[in-house]
Amino acid sequence: MSGAHRVARSLVRHELLLLASLLRWVARRPHGVGEDGARAFGYARGQGAMMFGFGFVCVVETVTMSVLLRDFPLVHSAFLVLDLYTILIVAGLHAASVTRPHVLTGTTLRLRRFATVDLCVPLSAIASVRRELRTTHEKRDGELNMEVGSQTTVTVELVDPVAYLTFFGRRREVRLVRFHADDSDHLVGRIMDVRIAPDPWPS
């Protein structure tokens, strides 16, 4: 598969996932939390204000350009379509964050960010997990930073590397993952409980 074809396929897949997330948001049906014993942990709250502000700026720009270009119908139509599509994508990004939360089961921790990262970590592969607030992140081999609002709140170190696919479909292995969760203390506590409990979801 050529590089251009792989990039185009990845972009189309991403856009479709965003549109599907909008439908799930309206229907209030989060993705991947219907399994028995699965518990969702959101991360969208940390970026809600930022996404709302970005969306508001896009709406203001759309209205402004419509006024400025009202005497140029062709250009006006082109910019209107582009601006409306941008608003749709912004809404889709937030919808993906809401409907694709982190998910903890009795055997797996599934970590996600928007519709771009989906990493399944077996609980048996976790060496340590801790609550750790970070606001700066450097890119390093073997590490994955899934920041929201420029910060991460949980750090997971792995015994063995775990693989995931990047945005453009490349396979990458990581040994350390940092991510954000709205209720990070609760999530860390649940992960530790599940790892040591013989019955992770007592009735």
N, C-alpha and C positions, 0 to 999 in steps of 0.2 A: 504494500500500500504506500503510495507516495505521501510525502509530507503535507502537501497542499490538500490532498484528499482527506487525510487524517484530521487536519485542522478544521476543514469545512464540516466534517461529520461531527466533530466535537462541539462546534459552535451551534449546529442545528440541534443536537441532542440537548445542549444546555438550555436553549431557548424553549424547547418543548417541555423540559422539566419545570421551567419557570411558569409556563402557562398552566401546566398540570397543578402546580403548587397554588396558583390563584384559584383554581376550581376547588381544590381541597380546602383552602382557606375559607371560601364562601360556604362550603358544605360542612366545615368544622370536622374534617376527617384527616387527622395527622397520619403521616406515612410511617409504617413500620412499628406501630405500637399496638397492633391487634393481637399479637401473640400472647399466649397464656403466660402470665407472670411478668410480662414486659412492663417496664416503668419508664416514662418519658421525663427528661430533664431539659427544660428550655434554655435558650441562650439569647433569644431575640430582644429581651428587655434592655440589654446593654447597648443596643443600637437603635432603639425605637425613635428617640428624639432626633438622632442624626438622619435616619432615613426619612422621617417626616419633614425635616428641614430641607433635605435634598429634593424631595418630591414637591415641596412648596416652591422652591426656586425654579424647578422645571415648569410648573404651572404658570408662574409669573412670566417666565421667558416665552412660553407658548402664546400667552395673551399679548405680550409686547410685540413679538414678531408678527403676529396676525395684524396688529394695528399698523406697524411700520410697512408691511408688504401688501396692504390691502389693494394698492393700485397695480400690483404685479401678480396677476392671478396664478400663473404657472409656478413662479417661485414661491408664492404664498402656499400653494397646495403641497409643494415638495417639502417645505419647512414644517408645515402643519403635520404631515404624515410622520416625519422624522421626530418631531417633538412629542407627538402622541405616543409613538412607539417607545421613546425614552421613558416617558411616564409609566408606560405599561411594564417596562423592564424593571424600573425602580420598585414598583408595587410587587412585581414578581419576586424580586430579591428578598423583600421583607416577608412575603408570603412563604417563600422557601424556608426562611429561618424559623417561622412559626410552625410550619407543618412538617418540617424535617428535624425534629429535636434529637438530642442524644438519647439513646435507649439502652437501658440496663436490663439484662435477663439473668437467669441463674448461671449462665456459662459465658456470656459475651457482653462486652461494652462496645456499643456502636457509636462512634463519634462522627458528627457531621457539621458542615458549615455551608450555608446556602445550598446550592445544588452542585457545588464544585468538589467537595471533599466528602467521602463516605468511607470511613475506616472501621473495620471490625476487629476488635482486640479480644482474643480469648482471655478470660480471667486468669487462666493458668499461666499465661505469658507475662503477667504483671509482676514485676519485682517489688515495686513500691508505688504508692499514690499519696499525694499530699496537696493540701491547700496552699497555693503559692501565687500571690499577686505579682504580675509582671506587666510593665508598661512599655518596655523596649525589648525587641527581639532581633537577634542576628541569625542570618541563614547559615546553617551548618549541616554538613553531611550527616545523615542518620537522625536528624531532628525535624519535627513537624510542628510549626506554630500555627494554631488556628485562632488567631486573635479576633475579638469582636470589640469594636470601639477602641481599638489599639491596645487592648489588654487581654491577658489570659489569667485565669484564677486557679487552675488545677494543672498539676504536673504528674505525668505517668511515666515511670521508667520500666522498660521491658527486659525480661530475661533473654528472650530471643527476638530477632527483628521480625516485624510484621509488615507485609506488603500492602500497598494500595495503588490505585491508578490516579495519575495527575489529571488536570483539566484536559490535556491533550492526549490522554490515553497511554502515557508512559508509566511503566511499572517502577515503583520506588519503594525501598525498604527503610524503615525507621526503627530506632531503638528508644527514642524519647519523644513524647508527645505533650505539648502544652495546649490547653484549650480553655474556653470560657464557658461557665455555666452560671445561670442566674442564682441558683441555690447551691453553690459549690460545696459548702460545708455538709449539707445533707447528702449530696451525691458522693462525696469522699467517704462519708460514714457508711452509706449503703454498699459501696464497693467493698469496703473492708469487712462489713458484716457478711456479704455474700461469699467472699473468699474463704472465710473461716467457718461459716455455718454449714452443717450437713444438709439442712433443709432451708434454702435461701428465702423461701416465701412461706413462712409458717402461717397456718390458718388462724 
